[in-house]
Amino acid sequence: IYNQGGKLIFGQGTELSVKP
C-alpha cells in the first residue's frame, strides 16, 4: 500500500480515494 495523488494504491492494483 502506498499513497499517490490522494489515493491509496494496493499491490493488486486496487485503489481507494482517501480525500479528507
PDBQT receptor file of N, H, CA, C and O in Angstrom, charges set to zero:
ATOM      1  N   ILE A   1       0.848  -1.199   0.000  1.00  0.00    +0.000 N 
ATOM      2  CA  ILE A   1       0.000   0.000   0.000  1.00  0.00    +0.000 C 
ATOM      3  C   ILE A   1       0.886   1.253   0.000  1.00  0.00    +0.000 C 
ATOM      4  O   ILE A   1       1.833   1.353   0.780  1.00  0.00    +0.000 OA
ATOM      5  N   TYR A   2       0.574   2.184  -0.865  1.00  0.00    +0.000 N 
ATOM      6  H   TYR A   2      -0.195   2.102  -1.499  1.00  0.00    +0.000 HD
ATOM      7  CA  TYR A   2       1.274   3.461  -0.837  1.00  0.00    +0.000 C 
ATOM      8  C   TYR A   2       0.335   4.562  -1.317  1.00  0.00    +0.000 C 
ATOM      9  O   TYR A   2      -0.647   4.300  -2.011  1.00  0.00    +0.000 OA
ATOM     10  N   ASN A   3       0.654   5.804  -0.934  1.00  0.00    +0.000 N 
ATOM     11  H   ASN A   3       1.452   6.016  -0.370  1.00  0.00    +0.000 HD
ATOM     12  CA  ASN A   3      -0.207   6.929  -1.279  1.00  0.00    +0.000 C 
ATOM     13  C   ASN A   3       0.242   7.548  -2.594  1.00  0.00    +0.000 C 
ATOM     14  O   ASN A   3       1.442   7.708  -2.822  1.00  0.00    +0.000 OA
ATOM     15  N   GLN A   4      -0.697   7.895  -3.460  1.00  0.00    +0.000 N 
ATOM     16  H   GLN A   4      -1.671   7.765  -3.275  1.00  0.00    +0.000 HD
ATOM     17  CA  GLN A   4      -0.374   8.547  -4.732  1.00  0.00    +0.000 C 
ATOM     18  C   GLN A   4      -1.499   9.495  -5.106  1.00  0.00    +0.000 C 
ATOM     19  O   GLN A   4      -2.616   9.063  -5.390  1.00  0.00    +0.000 OA
ATOM     20  N   GLY A   5      -1.204  10.781  -5.106  1.00  0.00    +0.000 N 
ATOM     21  H   GLY A   5      -0.297  11.132  -4.876  1.00  0.00    +0.000 HD
ATOM     22  CA  GLY A   5      -2.191  11.770  -5.526  1.00  0.00    +0.000 C 
ATOM     23  C   GLY A   5      -3.470  11.737  -4.717  1.00  0.00    +0.000 C 
ATOM     24  O   GLY A   5      -4.545  11.993  -5.259  1.00  0.00    +0.000 OA
ATOM     25  N   GLY A   6      -3.380  11.427  -3.425  1.00  0.00    +0.000 N 
ATOM     26  H   GLY A   6      -2.507  11.220  -2.984  1.00  0.00    +0.000 HD
ATOM     27  CA  GLY A   6      -4.566  11.384  -2.578  1.00  0.00    +0.000 C 
ATOM     28  C   GLY A   6      -5.332  10.076  -2.666  1.00  0.00    +0.000 C 
ATOM     29  O   GLY A   6      -6.489   9.993  -2.256  1.00  0.00    +0.000 OA
ATOM     30  N   LYS A   7      -4.669   9.041  -3.210  1.00  0.00    +0.000 N 
ATOM     31  H   LYS A   7      -3.728   9.108  -3.543  1.00  0.00    +0.000 HD
ATOM     32  CA  LYS A   7      -5.310   7.729  -3.281  1.00  0.00    +0.000 C 
ATOM     33  C   LYS A   7      -4.412   6.702  -2.612  1.00  0.00    +0.000 C 
ATOM     34  O   LYS A   7      -3.190   6.847  -2.602  1.00  0.00    +0.000 OA
ATOM     35  N   LEU A   8      -5.020   5.666  -2.054  1.00  0.00    +0.000 N 
ATOM     36  H   LEU A   8      -6.013   5.548  -2.062  1.00  0.00    +0.000 HD
ATOM     37  CA  LEU A   8      -4.238   4.545  -1.531  1.00  0.00    +0.000 C 
ATOM     38  C   LEU A   8      -4.189   3.468  -2.609  1.00  0.00    +0.000 C 
ATOM     39  O   LEU A   8      -5.217   2.934  -3.024  1.00  0.00    +0.000 OA
ATOM     40  N   ILE A   9      -2.974   3.161  -3.052  1.00  0.00    +0.000 N 
ATOM     41  H   ILE A   9      -2.138   3.595  -2.715  1.00  0.00    +0.000 HD
ATOM     42  CA  ILE A   9      -2.809   2.172  -4.107  1.00  0.00    +0.000 C 
ATOM     43  C   ILE A   9      -2.345   0.857  -3.496  1.00  0.00    +0.000 C 
ATOM     44  O   ILE A   9      -1.345   0.822  -2.777  1.00  0.00    +0.000 OA
ATOM     45  N   PHE A  10      -3.063  -0.221  -3.777  1.00  0.00    +0.000 N 
ATOM     46  H   PHE A  10      -3.875  -0.193  -4.361  1.00  0.00    +0.000 HD
ATOM     47  CA  PHE A  10      -2.717  -1.539  -3.251  1.00  0.00    +0.000 C 
ATOM     48  C   PHE A  10      -1.960  -2.333  -4.318  1.00  0.00    +0.000 C 
ATOM     49  O   PHE A  10      -2.109  -2.092  -5.516  1.00  0.00    +0.000 OA
ATOM     50  N   GLY A  11      -1.153  -3.275  -3.858  1.00  0.00    +0.000 N 
ATOM     51  H   GLY A  11      -1.032  -3.471  -2.885  1.00  0.00    +0.000 HD
ATOM     52  CA  GLY A  11      -0.314  -4.046  -4.764  1.00  0.00    +0.000 C 
ATOM     53  C   GLY A  11      -1.086  -4.723  -5.901  1.00  0.00    +0.000 C 
ATOM     54  O   GLY A  11      -0.558  -4.887  -7.001  1.00  0.00    +0.000 OA
ATOM     55  N   GLN A  12      -2.324  -5.111  -5.635  1.00  0.00    +0.000 N 
ATOM     56  H   GLN A  12      -2.753  -4.978  -4.741  1.00  0.00    +0.000 HD
ATOM     57  CA  GLN A  12      -3.111  -5.794  -6.646  1.00  0.00    +0.000 C 
ATOM     58  C   GLN A  12      -3.710  -4.826  -7.677  1.00  0.00    +0.000 C 
ATOM     59  O   GLN A  12      -4.394  -5.253  -8.606  1.00  0.00    +0.000 OA
ATOM     60  N   GLY A  13      -3.453  -3.528  -7.510  1.00  0.00    +0.000 N 
ATOM     61  H   GLY A  13      -2.897  -3.181  -6.754  1.00  0.00    +0.000 HD
ATOM     62  CA  GLY A  13      -3.959  -2.546  -8.464  1.00  0.00    +0.000 C 
ATOM     63  C   GLY A  13      -5.247  -1.887  -7.997  1.00  0.00    +0.000 C 
ATOM     64  O   GLY A  13      -5.784  -1.018  -8.684  1.00  0.00    +0.000 OA
ATOM     65  N   THR A  14      -5.747  -2.293  -6.831  1.00  0.00    +0.000 N 
ATOM     66  H   THR A  14      -5.311  -2.999  -6.273  1.00  0.00    +0.000 HD
ATOM     67  CA  THR A  14      -6.944  -1.674  -6.265  1.00  0.00    +0.000 C 
ATOM     68  C   THR A  14      -6.571  -0.302  -5.707  1.00  0.00    +0.000 C 
ATOM     69  O   THR A  14      -5.514  -0.152  -5.094  1.00  0.00    +0.000 OA
ATOM     70  N   GLU A  15      -7.419   0.689  -5.911  1.00  0.00    +0.000 N 
ATOM     71  H   GLU A  15      -8.278   0.567  -6.409  1.00  0.00    +0.000 HD
ATOM     72  CA  GLU A  15      -7.147   1.991  -5.330  1.00  0.00    +0.000 C 
ATOM     73  C   GLU A  15      -8.392   2.549  -4.651  1.00  0.00    +0.000 C 
ATOM     74  O   GLU A  15      -9.510   2.383  -5.140  1.00  0.00    +0.000 OA
ATOM     75  N   LEU A  16      -8.181   3.206  -3.527  1.00  0.00    +0.000 N 
ATOM     76  H   LEU A  16      -7.273   3.340  -3.130  1.00  0.00    +0.000 HD
ATOM     77  CA  LEU A  16      -9.276   3.816  -2.785  1.00  0.00    +0.000 C 
ATOM     78  C   LEU A  16      -9.036   5.315  -2.672  1.00  0.00    +0.000 C 
ATOM     79  O   LEU A  16      -7.909   5.747  -2.426  1.00  0.00    +0.000 OA
ATOM     80  N   SER A  17     -10.072   6.098  -2.846  1.00  0.00    +0.000 N 
ATOM     81  H   SER A  17     -10.987   5.747  -3.046  1.00  0.00    +0.000 HD
ATOM     82  CA  SER A  17      -9.960   7.535  -2.664  1.00  0.00    +0.000 C 
ATOM     83  C   SER A  17      -9.857   7.840  -1.179  1.00  0.00    +0.000 C 
ATOM     84  O   SER A  17     -10.652   7.349  -0.377  1.00  0.00    +0.000 OA
ATOM     85  N   VAL A  18      -8.869   8.658  -0.818  1.00  0.00    +0.000 N 
ATOM     86  H   VAL A  18      -8.224   9.057  -1.469  1.00  0.00    +0.000 HD
ATOM     87  CA  VAL A  18      -8.668   8.988   0.594  1.00  0.00    +0.000 C 
ATOM     88  C   VAL A  18      -8.739  10.499   0.801  1.00  0.00    +0.000 C 
ATOM     89  O   VAL A  18      -7.973  11.062   1.583  1.00  0.00    +0.000 OA
ATOM     90  N   LYS A  19      -9.655  11.142   0.103  1.00  0.00    +0.000 N 
ATOM     91  H   LYS A  19     -10.277  10.684  -0.532  1.00  0.00    +0.000 HD
ATOM     92  CA  LYS A  19      -9.833  12.582   0.279  1.00  0.00    +0.000 C 
ATOM     93  C   LYS A  19     -10.477  12.847   1.638  1.00  0.00    +0.000 C 
ATOM     94  O   LYS A  19     -11.495  12.237   1.965  1.00  0.00    +0.000 OA
ATOM     95  N   PRO A  20      -9.907  13.736   2.422  1.00  0.00    +0.000 N 
ATOM     96  CA  PRO A  20     -10.423  14.029   3.760  1.00  0.00    +0.000 C 
ATOM     97  C   PRO A  20     -11.757  14.789   3.716  1.00  0.00    +0.000 C 
ATOM     98  O   PRO A  20     -12.321  15.109   4.762  1.00  0.00    +0.000 OA
TER      99      PRO A  20
